[in-house]
Amino acid sequence: MIGEIGHFCLIVALMLALAQGILPLMGAARGRAAWMAVAQPAAQGQLLFVAIAFVLLTVAFVNNDFSILVVAQHSNTQLPTPYRIAAVWGGHEGSMLLWVLMLGLWGLAVSVFSNRLPSVFVARVLGVMGLIASGFLGFLLFTSNPFERLLPAAAEGRDLNPLLQDPGMVIHPPMLYMGYVGFSVAFAFAISALLSGRLDATWARWSRPWTTVAWMFLTLGIAIGSWWAYYELGWGGWWFWDPVENASFLPWLVGTALIHSLAVTEKRGVFRSWTVLLAIFAFSFSLLGTFLVRSGVLTSVHAFATDPKRGIYILGFLVLVVGGSLSLFAARAPKVGLGGGFATISRESMLLVNNVLLAVAAASVMLGTLYPLLLDSLNLGKISVGPPYFEAVFVPLMAPAVFLMGIGPLARWREASLPDLTRRLAGAIAAAVVAAGVSLAAGGSLLASFGILLAAWIVGTTVVTLLERTRNAGGNVLQRLARAPRLLPRAEWGMILAHLGVGVFIFGVTMVKAWEAEKDVKMSPGTSATLGGYTFRMESMGEYTGPNYIALKAVVKVTKGERLVETMYPEKRLYTASQMPMTEAAIDTGLTRDLYVSIGEAIEDNAFAVRLQVKPFVDWIWGGAFIMALGGLLAATDRRYRLAKEEKKRAAVGLAGAKA
């Protein structure tokens, strides 16, 4: 009865989501407290029933219940238990159930941690989230039922895609979905503010930590997905500008702009309409990514091959959400006002320019992703838009954004002095120029040296910012830095770490693109090849049997001069259930470089095509992303958001205004 009980739980969850979406919004409009009080228990009940359904589907996968269609399609008795659990979201239906579960978790968090906010505002936020949940639960029940029966039951399952049988895929989708779905909270806060007509600093302050946490999860999800593609696909690249990769990158770009815009709205009361618009588009791009992955319009290792009719449902839902929210924005935004003014040279102006650059970058990525699909749908031919387009458009937009990122935290609100900024940034400017000069002297290209300059600029300006924030601490530079952890609030540390992470990321990207070495060779036991000062010698090649695959494993010893660096074990696997071959690269990770060995196809008896790569500082790419995410976590847990006294006062003012 697992399938029937799970299906019933989703039906109950849909009923609760509809109650959560309709009654609180009507209660807020009519001033009925009893209707508004439905929001929190309905959100919690909805999560309970979705969680029961998710657990039941997981039990079906673990127990190999092949009478349920998705289990038969995405699992197998030979599949190890951890991957049976990961297989729950390895297919379309299960991944959508995970999406709805994450949405329920965000709804629970809002219902529990928003008690200090005005009840009218919370009712509207949870009401909007209830309507969103209703749309996705309807999508599950009417087009993508994860508990659909297969009668008679299959004797054996088809197996999970071998690409997904990896620890990275156990972690990546939940993290990515937490980020995707988290922007629904920022969206709901924005719509609630529009409905109430109170687009002020208070709303921005309430929304800011939720948006930051969603951005943090999305950053981690994208980083883990990039890391998975690097070591699992066997190509050795870390970003391919794949359309589905772009689909997750779009809300990240807009979300980054939103975080900064919320800060300005909170502190200075400006950018109000722009901030709401960014909140709408951050979630809209999350929905667009869902449409691209599940509509069948894309062919990608990340995409779900599904019935296009499902894409029509999501497209209709996307049009409804975006159209409805933009219509509300058009009706309410003109009444908001512009807020305070600011000079051309000020922190506000720099953050505004940065916001615009991020928005234009998102638009350029969207254009490159959707334009080939549009031409194909209109029968105007097939074109491929690849990395050359994205790099040619994206890099020139991001370079000035990175430059302003270093200046913004040091500029004063309302009006700043350019000579004063130049004086304070002299050390960072000198460090960036010296770093670029060293790169040129080491044989780096102009483009590579420019990347090093930007990375050094971010690190230098971050150090200057830290020193200026601790100016009153007393003592010398080292003493001030030692006291900084106690003196600066978490929000300041969050900004500093996030910006530092960007610098580390840029350094890693620049180094690996400018100085990586690669060679494709034919190797058999006893043969050697050299690359980047390393000698790779294949000692042997043997067969072994895994839990659900058979494999050829090579033993490759890597030496530098007379010193043994590492013994590496690249594999070529054949998964027995699906008969799908897979390359398992061997990677020796170091602080300053990765050695990468992957086995290709057999060329002749006992000889294989082998790809050798030396990748300098490639792991700094993901290190930078994790530093950014850590910065987001610190900012979201700032002490201001955990204090109740001032919040209660603000909440009381907001409630009085709402009643008036």
Secondary structure, 3 states (H helix, E strand, C coil): CHHHHHHHHHHHHHHHHHHHHHHHHHHHHHCCHHHHCCHHHHHHHHHHHHHHHHHHHHHHHHCCCCCEHHHHHHCCCCCCHHHHHHHHHCCHHHHHHHHHHHHHHHHHHHHHHCCCCCHHHHHHHHHHHHHHHHHHHHHHHHHCCCCCECCCCCCCCCCCCHHHCCHHHHHHHHHHHHHHHHHHHHHHHHHHHHHHCCCCHHHHHHHHHHHHHHHHHHHHHHHHHHHHHHHHCCCCCCCCCCHHHHHHHHHHHHHHHHHHHHHHHHHHCCCHHHHHHHHHHHHHHHHHHHHHHHCCCCCCCCCCCCCHHHHHHHHHHHHHHHHHHHHHHHHHHHHCCCCCCCCCCCHHHHHHHHHHHHHHHHHHHHHHHHHHHHHHHCCCCCCCCCHHHHHHHHHHHHHHHHHHHHHHHHCCCCCCCHHHHHHHCHHHHHHHHHHHHHHHHCCCCHHHHHHHHHHHHHHHHHHHHHHHHCHHHCCCHHHHHHHHHHHCCHHHHHHHHHHHHHHHHHHHHHHHHHHCEEEEEEECCCCEEEECCEEEEEEEEEEEECCCEEEEEEEEEEEECCEEEEEECCEEEEECCCCEEEEECEEEECCCEEEEEEEEEEEECCEEEEEEEEEECCHHHHHHHHHHHHHHHHHHCCHHHHCCHHHHHHHHHHHHHHHC
